[in-house]
Amino acid sequence: MSEDAKRVMLAVRKLVNFLPRKKAKGVVGSVEQRLERGMVELAQRYASQFAAARAKRIFHQSMSASNVTLEGAWIDLAGATVFSNAMWWDGFNIGRFMNEYSPVMESIQDMCFYLSKYRVVSIDSSNSMLKASVAAFTHEYENRLFLYTAMQVGFPLQVIQDMREDIIFIEFSRTLQKVLAHDIFSLMPVPKFSAWEGYEHYVARLYRQLLLQKFTHLPQDLSWFCKDKVLMARLIEAYDQLVEQVIVKAEVANFGVRHLIAFMAINTTRLNRVGASLLNIREKITEVRVDSSRNTDVFSYSTLFESALLEAELAYKDSTSFDTLLWKTGEVTIYFDGLSGCFAAADNETGNKIMLSKFVDLSKQVKCGSDLLVFYDDIKELLP
C-alpha cells in the first residue's frame, strides 16, 4: 500500500468508528451511502479545481494525491507555472497538462479499493462508489471547463452561470473545445512598453477576432488557427448564437449591449495575457538569493512577492459581477463598471477615486494611463 493510501485508510477508519451504527436524527443513509456521497463530493471538488487550471493554463507539474486538499485546493506549488510549448521536453507535454488530474483520480480509485479490501464496505459498494465518483468528476469537469473557458472568451459569469444546461451554451462549448484541439499553446510576446512586459496566449487572437467579427461586421480570417473550414464555420455560428442569447439575458439585468461588448473586449485581452515576471519568477528568486548573500539590497523577496501578486491578479482575476478589473499596478487600480459604462480608478496611495466615461481620458488623468492604452490597443475601438 502506498503512503498516500495508508494515510487515507487511517483517516477513513477513524471516521467510520465515529459513525452511528443505526440511523439517528440528522444521520441520513448507511455508512456505505455516506462514504459514497463524500467520495462523489471530493471528486467534484477536484474537477472544479482542475477545470479552472486547464482553462487558465496553470500547470502544477508535480501533482499527486498528497498535493491536493480535501477542499480540492492545490498545495506545494513550488513548480506551478504557466503552461506553454516552451515546456515540451520529455515528460512535459500537452498530454500531461490536459490529464494532470490523473493522480488524484487514481487516489480515489485506491480509496475505493482499500475500503473494500479492509472490509469497511462491500466489494459491490466499493465498485458503486468508484463508478459514481468517476461519473461525477467527468460531468463536473466538463461543466466547469465549459464555464471557465467561456469566461476566457470574455462572457460575463453573472450571465452565463445559469446557462450551463442551455443547448446553445453547450453547443458553443463543445465546438470550441474541438477547435482548441488545434491550439499550439505558444506564448506570443506583446510589444514591450514601459510599465508592463509580458506575453499573450496563442488563442487570444482567436477570441478577439470572434468578437470583432460579431460587432464590427468586418470579416476575420480564422484559418491561421484551424484549417477545417466546416468546424470554424460552426464555431462562428455557435458563438454568434450564444452572444445573442447573452445579450437578451444581460439586458434584463440592465447590462446594455455596448457595455457588454466593452466588458467582453477587456476580458478577452486581460485574461489571456501573462506578465513576464510570472514566467521568470524562479530566476528572480535566485537573483534575490544571490544578492542577499552579497549583502546587496537590489530586489527583496517582499518586492518580488508583491509584483507577482499584482501580475497574477491582472491575469487571473475573474469578475463575479458586472464590473471587471481593467488594470492594476502598485499605484493604481482601475475597474470597468458594466452597468454604468464608466471606468473607476483608485489611487492606491491616497485612496482617491475618480470616475471616467471615456477610455481615452485614462491616459490623461490616471497614472500609467498611456501604458494602459497600449495594452488594450487591439480592442480600443470596442471601448467607450
C-alpha positions, 0 to 999 in steps of 0.5 A, spaced: 500 500 500 502 506 498 503 512 503 498 516 500 493 510 501 495 508 508 494 515 510 487 515 507 485 508 510 487 511 517 483 517 516 477 513 513 477 508 519 477 513 524 471 516 521 467 510 520 468 508 528 465 515 529 459 513 525 452 511 528 451 504 527 443 505 526 440 511 523 439 517 528 436 524 527 440 528 522 444 521 520 441 520 513 443 513 509 448 507 511 455 508 512 456 505 505 451 511 502 455 516 506 462 514 504 459 514 497 456 521 497 463 524 500 467 520 495 462 523 489 463 530 493 471 530 493 471 528 486 467 534 484 471 538 488 477 536 484 474 537 477 472 544 479 479 545 481 482 542 475 477 545 470 479 552 472 487 550 471 486 547 464 482 553 462 487 558 465 493 554 463 496 553 470 500 547 470 502 544 477 507 539 474 508 535 480 501 533 482 499 527 486 494 525 491 498 528 497 498 535 493 491 536 493 486 538 499 480 535 501 477 542 499 480 540 492 485 546 493 492 545 490 498 545 495 506 545 494 506 549 488 513 550 488 513 548 480 506 551 478 507 555 472 504 557 466 503 552 461 506 553 454 510 549 448 516 552 451 515 546 456 515 540 451 521 536 453 520 529 455 515 528 460 512 535 459 507 535 454 500 537 452 498 530 454 500 531 461 497 538 462 490 536 459 490 529 464 494 532 470 488 530 474 490 523 473 493 522 480 488 524 484 483 520 480 487 514 481 487 516 489 480 515 489 480 509 485 485 506 491 480 509 496 475 505 493 479 499 493 482 499 500 475 500 503 473 494 500 479 490 501 479 492 509 472 490 509 469 497 511 464 496 505 462 491 500 466 489 494 459 491 490 459 498 494 466 499 493 465 498 485 458 503 486 462 508 489 468 508 484 463 508 478 459 514 481 465 518 483 468 517 476 461 519 473 461 525 477 468 528 476 467 527 468 460 531 468 463 536 473 469 537 469 466 538 463 461 543 466 466 547 469 471 547 463 465 549 459 464 555 464 471 557 465 473 557 458 467 561 456 469 566 461 476 566 457 472 568 451 470 574 455 462 572 457 460 575 463 459 569 469 453 573 472 450 571 465 452 565 463 452 561 470 445 559 469 446 557 462 450 551 463 444 546 461 442 551 455 443 547 448 446 553 445 451 554 451 453 547 450 453 547 443 458 553 443 462 549 448 463 543 445 465 546 438 470 550 441 473 545 445 474 541 438 477 547 435 482 548 441 484 541 439 488 545 434 491 550 439 499 550 439 499 553 446 505 558 444 506 564 448 506 570 443 510 576 446 506 583 446 510 589 444 514 591 450 512 598 453 514 601 459 510 599 465 508 592 463 512 586 459 509 580 458 506 575 453 499 573 450 496 566 449 496 563 442 488 563 442 487 570 444 487 572 437 482 567 436 477 570 441 478 577 439 477 576 432 470 572 434 468 578 437 470 583 432 467 579 427 460 579 431 460 587 432 464 590 427 461 586 421 468 586 418 470 579 416 476 575 420 480 570 417 480 564 422 484 559 418 491 561 421 488 557 427 484 551 424 484 549 417 477 545 417 473 550 414 466 546 416 468 546 424 470 554 424 464 555 420 460 552 426 464 555 431 462 562 428 455 560 428 455 557 435 458 563 438 454 568 434 448 564 437 450 564 444 452 572 444 445 573 442 442 569 447 447 573 452 445 579 450 437 578 451 439 575 458 444 581 460 439 586 458 434 584 463 439 585 468 440 592 465 447 590 462 446 594 455 449 591 449 455 596 448 457 595 455 457 588 454 461 588 448 466 593 452 466 588 458 467 582 453 473 586 449 477 587 456 476 580 458 478 577 452 485 581 452 486 581 460 485 574 461 489 571 456 495 575 457 501 573 462 506 578 465 513 576 464 515 576 471 510 570 472 514 566 467 521 568 470 519 568 477 524 562 479 530 566 476 528 572 480 528 568 486 535 566 485 537 573 483 534 575 490 538 569 493 544 571 490 544 578 492 542 577 499 548 573 500 552 579 497 549 583 502 546 587 496 539 590 497 537 590 489 530 586 489 527 583 496 523 577 496 517 582 499 518 586 492 518 580 488 512 577 492 508 583 491 509 584 483 507 577 482 501 578 486 499 584 482 501 580 475 497 574 477 491 578 479 491 582 472 491 575 469 487 571 473 482 575 476 475 573 474 469 578 475 463 575 479 459 581 477 458 586 472 464 590 473 471 587 471 478 589 473 481 593 467 488 594 470 492 594 476 499 596 478 502 598 485 499 605 484 493 604 481 487 600 480 482 601 475 475 597 474 470 597 468 463 598 471 458 594 466 452 597 468 454 604 468 459 604 462 464 608 466 471 606 468 473 607 476 480 608 478 483 608 485 489 611 487 492 606 491 496 611 495 491 616 497 485 612 496 482 617 491 477 615 486 475 618 480 470 616 475 471 616 467 466 615 461 471 615 456 477 610 455 481 615 452 481 620 458 485 614 462 491 616 459 490 623 461 488 623 468 490 616 471 497 614 472 500 609 467 494 611 463 498 611 456 501 604 458 494 602 459 492 604 452 497 600 449 495 594 452 488 594 450 490 597 443 487 591 439 480 592 442 480 600 443 475 601 438 470 596 442 471 601 448 467 607 450 
